[in-house]
Amino acid sequence: MKIAYLCEPQAGGTFTFFRRVRPRLAALGVEFRCLPPYSAETFAGSPFEGAEGVDFLTLPSDPSDLSKASAVLIQHMVSENYDAVLILPGCDILTTNLARYVPRILRCAARVSLMARGAYVPARAIAEHLSAVFAVSHRVAYDLEKSYGFSAGLVRTIYNGAVLRPFPSRESGAARRPFRLVYTGRFSDLDKGVLMLPAILRKAVAGGADVVLTAVGSGPDEKRVREEFRRLGLESRVVMKANLPLHEVDNLLDESDAFLLPSRLEACPNAMLQAMAAGCVPVAFRIRDSVDRIVEDGVSGLLAPVGDTAAFAEAIVRLAKDRAWVVRMSASARRRIEEHFSAERTAQLYAEGFRAMVEAPDRRPPALRLEDYRIPRALQPTWRTRIPVPIKNVLRKWMERFGLTA
């Protein structure tokens, strides 16, 4: 079986998912390849140029000519004997809208990896053209079914999985050194809540915790985060690094005590899963039916109410002052991944889902003609894109605390 995954090669979670499950799917008889929605020359000189398992295609020079780009992608999938295509609704208009034009010799599935209206609305717009939907958490599945009209029979819940490496030794005698915190991910407050990190660290220090933080990543709010650490006088406790190769991130996790996840919204955090696999204890906000399905509060990590930086900092203080507890929780975090969230388990569930999709009767309507190509209104930008980020963040915090769906 051969599956095309329409995804941009980049440092984020959608491509990390591809890299983690591709070799494991191959062992299960599924060839899983990435087709970028951008032309091959876009990646020249980038870390992803020539990436293994990626079909780099030459797309039309005019990026607005989506019908011709769609034709190139479809022709490639047909000529290379793909059985199905997996898209990411809302990531880009080209690949989301492609679902409506995929010929019926190919099955089409969606992987909904964001817990946001920006993924849910596009998914609903193409729902009748999908043979399966893969939700990355119970929360995403619940939202799709209860708020966006998807049938339960169409949606499968498959969490992301972490790669299990040798488990590093963690000694309780480490109490004689500073407690080592780590953050890896985008420096984007809208996505990851990173502007709360300085306040969290300041409150943890004020609470008596001897902590240091290594923050790794890049993004639009990197400068603001750096300036806020400086304003609060925390430079001596913080090291900020640009994106690192995966093996260096793994080494950093092995050497760290706790992983910080200050996101207000998170469907299924790859970075946290990988940290737990290394025995790095997660401290995160309690996001219903996603993060709280992964982290057992007080057993394999600690959770705080969404947006409550004081409670988040207090969790760090508790860990920093009880290193023996950290050692026990570290082992529990690792065991949690081994038993429920390994990359092997994720690949197995996707292989089963792909086979079930291909073997089931095709109930989709006929594909639309590329000659009549158009972009439905649901896939076009709305007034919501103009809401200021601080207002969006406040809304997200209180919606999550009250259990409301985007």
Number of C-alpha atoms within 10 A of each C-alpha: 16 18 22 22 25 27 22 19 23 13 18 14 16 21 16 17 17 19 18 19 24 20 17 20 21 15 13 14 11 19 18 25 22 24 24 22 22 19 17 15 13 12 18 11 9 12 12 14 15 14 14 11 15 21 17 19 17 15 21 16 9 9 12 10 12 21 20 17 24 23 17 15 22 19 14 15 20 15 8 10 14 20 18 25 26 27 26 23 27 23 20 16 17 22 24 23 25 28 27 25 19 27 17 14 12 18 24 27 27 25 22 27 25 23 23 18 15 18 21 21 17 24 29 18 19 19 21 14 26 25 23 22 27 23 26 22 27 20 22 26 25 18 20 26 16 12 12 16 11 19 13 13 9 15 22 19 20 22 27 27 25 28 17 17 10 9 13 14 12 20 11 13 10 13 14 9 10 15 21 20 27 25 25 24 23 23 23 19 23 20 15 17 19 25 20 18 23 22 17 21 27 20 20 24 18 13 15 13 21 18 19 21 24 17 23 20 18 18 13 12 17 19 11 15 20 17 14 17 20 14 11 12 12 18 16 10 18 19 14 18 12 14 17 14 10 11 9 11 18 16 12 22 26 19 18 22 26 27 29 25 25 27 23 27 25 24 23 28 23 19 20 25 28 26 30 31 32 30 33 34 32 27 25 25 25 25 24 18 16 21 24 16 16 22 25 16 16 11 17 25 25 23 21 20 17 23 22 14 22 18 18 28 23 20 19 27 22 17 22 24 15 12 20 17 15 25 22 16 24 28 21 21 26 24 16 21 26 19 9 15 24 23 26 20 21 21 25 16 16 19 20 11 18 24 12 13 20 17 9 9 9 14 10 15 11 12 14 16 13 16 9 8 16 13 15 12 10 14 22 10 10 9 6 9 10 8 9 10 12 11 9 13 19 12 14 21 19 14 15 19 16 9 11 10 17 14
